[in-house]
Each structure stands twice: as structure tokens, then as C-alpha cells.
Amino acid sequence: MLSLTNKRILLGITGGIAAYKCAELTRLFSKAGAEVRVAMTKAATEFITPLTMQALSGNRVSLDLLDTDAEAAMGHIELARWADLVIIAPATADFIARVSHGQADDILTTLVLATAAPIAIAPAMNQAMWSDSGTQENLSALSDRGYHIFGPASGEQACGDVGPGRMLEPQQLLQHCGNLFDVGRFASLRLLITGGPTREAIDPVRFISNHSSGKMAFALAQEAAAAGAQVTLVSGPVNLATPDSVSRIDVESAEDMLDAVMGNISGTNVFIGVAAVADYRPKQLAHEKIKKDDEGLTLSLIKNPDIISEVAKLSKGPFTVGFAAETNSIIENGKQKLLSKKLDLLFANNATQSFNSDSISLTAITSENEFEIATANKNVVAQEILKLISERINSKSAE
């Protein structure tokens, strides 16, 4: 279910016998790449334990509206804001009645009223309760408000009756939930991105580095994850928060970055080398602080590994995208780098105008042509970059 990758699902469980199916539903959500949090009514805990749901979701289960620990941490309002989708499964006749009248007397009804996310309910009740005019009126009211009603199915019920009222099976609910989201252009892809500078140690307190802030790489990681990709970000030393749904590996030197890249390249569909990797490192590392000498200091430097070249020359390597931060002859130098390193796509820019800035302009360069991406916020530019990468991948696949 690629459309659920990186989605935040809030699963609400009410007090019906079908609550036991929520264990499997939670497992399926997690397997599809979603993050799941669970809220339960008091009655729900009589059918399936909070400990079971905590173990399966990997997150603390919300049980009480006035929970001191929860309010000190995320709280019910923050949980309502967190969700990309709220699904109530099973949704009993009582819960449907209460929420249809705007009640907020427990954690679950409060979350439903407080969220701006889409809300889906999976009714589960006796066939006579389902057919009752009061239940149907309540469902109609919820439907008019934009709630998604999934089911119910018809069949044998726990009470022995036969008819409509069975909660849909977990796999069916998974499919319905996935259909509520657009599949991102990178939903089937794994991306590996490098970003930030590297630091090449001279001695325990000094190093060679550059002015890269890492902002472009982090913007790309954020936008790629939002487009459904599974993103791993290998970052040099930067002061930036990890984007949601992105796996981050922190490194220091060029050799550290190469090791992290090659250790995670298997199964990668797209590699984007944004990092400003130091071209050279000291030939020898002093193990004690070098004392100041009035005559000066001479360092002997050796070349660092060329990470993007190592990736590009893999026999079954990923679609490889490079960046060239230049100070002169930007397009010419960019073209040379594209060809010499055998890259699929390259983005060149003026290094003096982009380091530590929130905005950037780029020239996209392919083996056939080049064109400009106008100056804009790096997240906006990241969206344009990903669009171009997607188009090039599709074009390459069609050849």
C-alpha cells in the first residue's frame, strides 16, 4: 500500500467485539509504511488490551482525556494535529451517536472534534442496531459532514444473528484508507541523499571544512518523503532538525560519508549527492594539538574519495544525481563534471550565493541540454528538482 508510506494514522478503538481485529489492522498499517498511534475508549480495553496495541504500534496508547502525563507531553490537541487520517474501527452505535451530536466526553470523541484530518469510521454492531432509524440518521449526519463510512459487511455476527453490521476485514480497511491519499511520484522509490559539509581533522581541535549549511539536502529529503519516498539522509555536521519520516545518518569526514553511502546503497533507486565533500584531507592526523609556530605551518594534503563517482560506476547502481557548487564558468564546469563522473543529472549553482541561504537558483544539466531553475526558497526548488528527476527516470525507463 504505497500511498500510506510516511502517513500518520490515528486509530480509534471503541468497545465492540471486532476490536480484536485492530491488532492485525495496526500491523498492516505499519507494514505499509505508516506510523500508527492508538486511542481507546474505556469499553475498548475490555476487548483488547492497551499493552497489545502499544506493542504493535510502538507508541504509547491514549486512554484518558485528562491524562497528566499526556498533557505534559503531546496532549490530546497535539495528537489531533499530528494525524494525517483518523479511523475509528470498530465504531459502535453508541460512539456514532455521541460523535454525531458533537459530544466530547472522552479522549476519542475529543480527538475527532479537534482534528482537521480526514475521518473514517468502520461501523460494527448487531444487524438490528445497524438497521435502526436512529443509527442511520446519525450516519447520514456524519456523512454530510464529510466522514468516510467504510462498511459494514454482512454475515454471521457474534450474537448469532445474520445480516449487515460486521466490521470490514483489516485488509479491506487498509485498502480504503490507502485510497484516501494520492500516491506520491516517489512512492515506490528509495532515495539516498548526502548533505552538509565534511570535516577533515588536522589535530584533535582543528579541521578543514567549508560553508555548506546542508539546507538544500534537508529540503530535498523533506520533499521526497512527502512525495512518498523512503529516504535515508547521510549528513555531515549541520545544525538542522531531521525531516519527518527521514532516516538520518550523521558522519564527520569524507571517508565516514563514503562508508555510510556504500553501506546503504543496496536497493537504492535514486542517489542525490548534495554534500559539499572536502576534496582533500591532511596526509597525517596529529594526535595532540599542534602548537603555534611563528615560522608558520605546512600541511601535506591528499585527495579524499570521490563519493558520487563511486556510486555512479556501480554496475547496477541507482539513478545518480550530482550537484556542482562553482564560483566561475558554472555551466561549463557543471557539464564537465556530469560527463567525467558519468552522472544521469546534475544541478550547478553559484556557491557564493547559496551557502547558508534559504534560497537558491540552479542550472539543471543533462547530457542533451540545460535549463534554469529560478531563485526560490530551497523547499520550492527541491520540488522542482524532484519533478525533473521523476521525469528523467520515466524517460529513461521508456527507452
N, C-alpha and C positions, 0 to 999 in steps of 0.2 A: 504494500500500500504506500507507494512513493509519495502520494500527496500528503501524508501525515508526517513525513520527515521533518524533525525540528519543531513540530507543533506542540503546544501546551494544552493538555486535555485535563479538565477538571471533571472527575467522575463523582456524581452524587448518588448515594445508595440509600434507598428507603426500605421500610420494613415489609418486604414480601419474600416469599419462598424462593423466588427467582434470584435473590441476592447472591446465591452461591455461584451463579454464572459470572459474576463480576470478577472473580479470580481469573478466569480464562480471558475475559474481556481486557483486563489490565495487562495480562501477559501479551496479548495480541497487539495492543496499543504500543507497548514498549518495543516489541519485535519490529513494528512498523516504523520505529524511529521517533516516536512521540515521547514527551515527558508527561508523566501522569501524577496528579495529586488527587487525593480522595477525601471527600466529606461524607459523613454518615449521620443519619438521624439515630436517635436513641433506639428506636424499634429495629433498625437495620442491624444493630450489634447483637440482636438475639438470633440472627440467622447466619451471620458470618462475622468473624472477629476482626477488630481493627488491626490486631497484630498480623493477621494473614495479609490484609491489604497493604500494610506498611512494608512487609517483607517483599511483596510482589511489585509494588510501585517504587520502592526505595526512598519513599518520603513519609514524613510524619502525617498521620491521618487527623483531619479536623473533626472534632466531635461536639464541642460545646461553643455556643455563641459567645459566652462570657468566659473566655479561657485566658487567664492572666499571662501564661507563658506565650501563647499565640499572639496576644495583643502586643506583647513586648517585642515580638519578632516580626512576623509578616502581617498578622491580623486578618480578619475576615474581609476587610475592604481591599487590602493589598492582594489577597488571594483572588478576589473577584476581578481585579485589574490584571492579574497575571495571566488569566486563561485566554486562549485563542478560541476555545469551544467548551461549553458546559453541557454535559449529557447526564441526564437523570435516568438511571437504569438499576433496578426497576423503578417505575413511577407508579405508586399505588393510587387508588381512587381518592384516598384521604389527602395525599400530597397534591394531587392535581386540583382538588377542590380548594385547598388552602392557598396555593400559589395563584390560582385563577382569580382569587379575591384579594390578592395583594398582601397576604399576611407575611410577617417577618418575625416569627416567634421561635425559630431555631436557626442553627448555623446554615442549613441548606436553603431554606426559603429566603434568608437574608442574602446569601450569596447570589441567588437567582435575581433578586431585585437590584442588587448592587452592580452586577456585571454589565458591560457593554458588548460582551462576546455573544456570538450566536448561541442559542439554547435549543437543545434537543431533548425530547423525553421518549422513553420506551415504556409504554403502559404495560402493566402486568396485574391482573385481577381476575376474580371469578367472572364467568361469562354473563351472569345476571347483573353484576355491578357494572360491567362494561356497557351493557345494553341500556342501563337506566338513563332516563332523560336528563337527570341532573349531571351525570358524568359526561354525557355527550354535549350538554350546554357548556360545561367547564372546558372541555377540549376545544370546542368551537371558539370560545373566547381566547384561549391560548393561541390557537392557530391564527386568529385575526391579529394578534399582537406580533406575529412573525415566528412563533415557536415552530420547530420542526417536530412532527409526530412520526416516530418510527414504530410501525406495527399498530396493534398486536397481531400475532399469528393465531391461527385457530387449531384446536386439537384437544387432547385429553389434558385435564387440569389436575392439580394436586388433590383437590376436593373430590375428584371422581367425575365431575361434570365434563361435558364435551362441548366446545364452542369457542368463540373468539375471546381472547384475553391473555393468551400465553405471551410472555416476553420473547422477542426475536432472539435467535441464537447469536452468540458473541461474534461469529464471523460475519453475519448479516449486519450487525450494528457497526462493526468495523468498516464495512463497505459503505454504508450510509454516511458515516462520519467523514470518510475519505472523500466522498462525492461533494461535500460542502466546501472543499478547498480546491483552488486552482493548482494544478500540477506545475511547479516551477520549471524553468527552462533547464535547470541543472539537477532535477530531482533524481535522475538515475546515475549521477556522476560523483566521483570522489575527487576533491581538489586538494592539492598540497601547495601551500604558499609560503614563501620566505619573506621576512620583512625586518626593517630596522638596520642598524649598523652591526658590525662585529668589532670586538676589541682584541687587539693583539698585544699581549703582555710584553713589556720591556723588563720590568722587575716587579716585585710584589705591589708596588703602588703606582706605577706608570704604565700607560698603554698607548698604542696607535689606534685611532678611530676616525670617525667622520661625523658630519652634522645630520645624518638621517634621523628623522623622528619616528619612522615606522607608520605614520598616519595613512599612507596610501595602501600599504599592505593590510592594515587592520580594517580599512574601509572596504577593501575587496573581500576580505574574509567575512565581514558582516553582511554584505550584499549577496555573496554567494550562498551563505547559509540561509538567508531569507528566500533565495530562489530555489531552495530545496537540496542543495549540495551537502554532502558530508565533508566538512572542511577541517583540515589539520594545518595549523599555523606554526611555523618554526620561526621564532623571533629572537633577534639579538636584544641587547639591553635597551629597553624603552620604558617610558612611564605612561603606559596606556592600559586600560581595562580590557580584559578578554571579551570579545563579542559573544553574545548569546549563541549557544549551540555550536560553538567552535572549540575544537581540541587544540590546546596550546602547548608547545614545547619550547622552553627557554634555553638559549645557548649563549655562549660568550664569543668564542673565536670562530674563524672560518672553518677550521678543522672540525670543531664541535658541530657547526651547522651542516657540514658535509655528512658527518656521521648520522645526524638526525634525519637528513633528507634521504640518504640511501637506506636507512633503516625503516623508512616509512613509504618508500616509493612503490613497493609492490601493490598492485591493484589500483594505483592512482590513474585517473583518466586525464587530468589536466594538472600540469605543474606550472606555477607562475613565480618566477624568480624576481621579486621586487627588492630584496635585501641589497643594501649597499655594502657588499662584502669587501673588506680590505684586500687590496691587491698584493700587499707584501706583509711579512711579519719578521721580527728580529730573528736572525740566524741562531742566536743563543739567548736564552732566558736567564737573567741574573736572579739568583735565589735570595739575594739580600738587596736592600735598597742601594742603588748606585749613588755614591757620594758625589757632590758637586765638585767639578774640577775647573779651575779658572782657565785652563787651556781649551776647554770645550769637551764635547762628547761625540764620538764617531760610532754610529750603529751600522752593522752589516745586516742587510735585509735579503730575504729570499722570497720567492713567489709563493703565494697561497694557492691552494687548489681552486680550479675554476668549476664551481658547483654546477652551473647551468650547462656547461659543456659535458660534464659527466652524465647528467640526466639526458641530454639530447642525443648522446651517442649510444644509449641503451638500445639493444636490438628490438625489444618490444616495449619501448618507452612510451610515456604519455605525450599528449599534445603539449608542446613546450613553448612557453611564453616568456620573453625576456623584457627587461627594462634597461634603458641606457640613459644615465644622467650625465649630460655633456655640458661643457662650457663654451664650445665653439664647434662650427661645422656639424650641427646637431643631426641633421638628416643624413649627411654623408657618413658620419661615424656610426649612426644607427644602422644604416644599410650594411656597412662592413661587418658590424657585429652580428647582424641577422644571418648573413651568408657564412661567415667564418665559423660560427658556432652551430650552424645548421638548425636554426630555430623555425618554428611554424609562424610566429608572430612576434613583433617587437614594438614597444612603446618608448619613444625617445622624448626627452624633455630637457629644459634648461635647469641644470642643478642649482644654480644660484638663486632661482626664483621659486623653487618648490620646497627646499629643505625647511622644515619647521613651520610650513604654511598649511592652512586648512584648505587652500585652493591650489589648482594645478591646471596647466594646459599640456597636451601631449600631441605627438605626431604618431599615428599608427602606421607601421611599416610592414608590408608583406613582400614576398618575392616579386609580385607583379606591380604594386603601386604603393602610394602612401596618401594619407589624408589627415586633416587636423581635427582634434577634439578641443573645442573652445574652453577657455578658462572657466572653471566652475568649482564648487565645493567637491572635495575628494570623494564623497559618497555618491554624488551625482555622476562624476567621471567614472567611478567604479562600475556603476550601472551600464554606462556606455561601453566600457572595456569588456564586461561580461557578455553584453549583447554581441559585440564583434567576435569574441571567442566562440560563442554559440554558433554564429553564422558560419565561421570558418570550419568548425568541426562538422557541421551539417554538410557544408560544401565538399569537404574532404571525404566524408562518408559516401557522398553521391558519385564520386569519381570512379 
